[in-house]
Amino acid sequence: MSEEKHDKRLYSYKQALSQPYWIQKINDDYSLQSPIKFSRIVYTITIFSLLFLPSEKFLVFLPLGLRLTLSGLIAWIFSETLTNLTIDGKTFIFYLWDYLKFYFQYGMRHDTIYLNKGIVYKRPQTIQKQKETHELSK
């Protein structure tokens, strides 16, 4: 009989591969005091771009420094929320991608098809009732 180790721990590849990337060292001369998730940096840049570019047209009465500061602060706060958000065991961006893919594949055709237990069925035509007229009422 083969000998089994009772203290052998199972290695979870899913858990190991789902760990976020952390950035602390910028270059040889400069490093951050504490590491930051790479996804937070990406979310911050994306949200900052989405906030700052429209503010150039709509908030022209505010000084440039204030617009930069407000956009950066809002982007930094929202990026923390989005980085830690998991829906159905997926990160926000993957959940959003899957949802949009599902919506464009099936959701937009809700009046012609329907899903039941993962199987796609064609929706039957609706039956139109015709108004019956009696010969006596003519």
Backbone hydrogen bonds, N-H to C=O, Kabsch-Sander energy under -0.5 kcal/mol:
donor,donor_aa,acceptor,acceptor_aa,energy
6,H,4,E,-0.6
8,K,5,K,-0.6
12,S,10,L,-0.6
13,Y,11,Y,-0.8
16,A,12,S,-1.9
17,L,13,Y,-2.8
18,S,14,K,-1.4
19,Q,16,A,-0.8
23,I,36,I,-3.0
26,I,24,Q,-0.6
26,I,30,Y,-1.4
27,N,30,Y,-2.1
32,L,24,Q,-3.5
36,I,23,I,-2.4
38,F,21,Y,-2.9
41,I,37,K,-1.3
42,V,38,F,-2.1
43,Y,39,S,-2.7
44,T,40,R,-2.4
45,I,41,I,-2.3
46,T,42,V,-2.4
47,I,43,Y,-2.9
48,F,44,T,-2.6
49,S,45,I,-2.2
50,L,46,T,-2.2
51,L,47,I,-1.8
52,F,48,F,-3.1
53,L,49,S,-1.7
55,S,51,L,-1.1
56,E,52,F,-1.0
56,E,53,L,-0.7
57,K,54,P,-1.2
58,F,54,P,-2.2
59,L,55,S,-1.6
62,L,59,L,-1.5
67,R,63,P,-2.1
68,L,64,L,-2.4
69,T,65,G,-2.3
70,L,66,L,-2.8
71,S,67,R,-2.4
72,G,68,L,-2.4
73,L,69,T,-2.7
74,I,70,L,-2.6
75,A,71,S,-2.2
76,W,72,G,-2.4
77,I,73,L,-2.1
78,F,74,I,-2.5
79,S,75,A,-2.1
80,E,76,W,-1.2
81,T,77,I,-1.3
82,L,78,F,-2.5
83,T,79,S,-2.2
84,N,80,E,-1.6
85,L,81,T,-0.8
87,I,90,K,-2.4
90,K,87,I,-1.7
92,F,82,L,-0.5
92,F,85,L,-0.9
95,Y,91,T,-2.5
96,L,92,F,-2.8
97,W,93,I,-2.0
98,D,94,F,-2.4
99,Y,95,Y,-2.6
100,L,96,L,-2.5
101,K,97,W,-2.3
102,F,98,D,-2.4
103,Y,99,Y,-2.8
104,F,100,L,-2.6
105,Q,101,K,-1.6
106,Y,102,F,-3.1
107,G,102,F,-1.3
108,M,103,Y,-2.0
109,R,106,Y,-1.1
110,H,107,G,-1.1
112,T,109,R,-1.7
113,I,109,R,-2.2
114,Y,121,Y,-2.2
116,N,119,I,-2.1
119,I,116,N,-1.5
121,Y,114,Y,-2.8
123,R,112,T,-2.9
128,Q,126,T,-0.6
129,K,127,I,-0.6
137,S,134,H,-0.6
138,K,135,E,-0.9
